[in-house]
Each structure stands twice: as structure tokens, then as C-alpha cells.
Amino acid sequence: MTPEKMQAIIEAALMVAGRPLNIAALQQLFPEDDRPSQSDLKMIISLLREAYQSAGIELVEVASGYRFQARAEYSPWLAKLWEERAPRYSRAFLETLSIIAYKQPITRAEIEEIRGVTVSSSIMKTLQEREWIRVLGYREVPGKPALYGTTKTFLDYFNLTSLTALPPLAEFKSLENQEAQLQVELALNESELGPSDSEHIPEETTIYA
């Protein structure tokens, strides 16, 4: 098989897969006796990135592999395709997600202690249903509360390869700034998931010491 045909196959697979593909998944596209090496595939990916440098889409690496996506700079125009589905995430939803992302593994009680309010069960349910958080284990204290952390799906959604790619906390002066950053990312990606379930999340209750 010629390198040109191999590159065309990889390009087509990444276009139609509908999910990120890692090196192992790309290798499985080819018969065993004609399977490209990891170094060959990385070279092809590098060539594809160069080929799309001036295009409206780009080839990016996220936690689960590689995928094509629209460039963020074109979001003001692309967002018009889904105007009727504009996301409306509550402050509580974004604060909870931010705290889990930066403080994981963390229990629900610890999230509530940081925020000063009870965490709505609807928020935790929505985050789990979207597969952005999961139970990592249980803290060895009375009651053994669940420890929550983020998932590969969360990393993929926010175009991150790992948790180390999260902006340093020093870059955020307040939770409000974290929320603004998340709102931008969510607005760019929401069309893949449809309307936000958090629109109907009930009000929370303030915790008084």
C-alpha cells in the first residue's frame, strides 16, 4: 500500500468515526500483514495536521486519541447552526464541575464545604450521565463517602490530553473566572450533546455554620 493511500484511509477514518481514535484503533484499520507502525502513523498524523493548517477544521489530540474538529475561531458563525439549542448552565453546575476537576478525588461533602451550599443531586446526576465525572473510590472514614473525579470523556470534551493540561489555578482569580472559561468551552462544544439538562436543576440551599 502506498503512503498516500494509507494517509487517505487515516484521514477518512478520522472524519467519519464520530469519536477520537487512538494509534491502536488506527492500526486496526489495516490487515495485520500491512499494518503501519506507531511511528508511521504519527508521521501521517503530523502530515495531516500540516495539510489542514489553513483549513476551517483541524486535527487535534485529546485524551482518547485524535479527531477532526472545527477551529474555535469560527465558533461565532458555526454557533448560528444551533441557536435554538444554546446552553444555559447554572453557576452551581459550573462551580461543582470546576471544583471536581481541580480538587479530585473529592467527596460531595468536601465540595459542599468549598462552595458553602449543598450540592444538588440533579447536578451530580447530570455530570455522571454526561460521563464527565465518575466514582473513583471511597474514602476510608465512617460512612465511606464516594470520591469523585473527572473522566476521559471530560478531557475529550474540553480538548485536553490529560489533567496536567488544565490551566494552573493561579490563572484563575476566582470561581467566576473559572465559570467564564467553562462557559466558553461549553458553548463551543454543546452542539454535540444537545440541550443542557442543567437548565432544570433546582435551586440549592445555603449551608449555615
Secondary structure, DSSP 8 states (H G I E B T S, - for coil): --HHHHHHHHHHHHHHSSS-B-HHHHHTTS-GGG---HHHHHHHHHHHHHHTTTSSEEEEEETTEEEEEE-GGGHHHHGGGGGGG-----HHHHHHHHHHHHH-SB-HHHHHHHHTB---HHHHHHHHHTTSEEEEEE-SSTT--EEEEE-HHHHHHTT-SSGGGS--GGG-SSHHHHHHHHHHHHHHHGGGT-S-GGGG-----B---
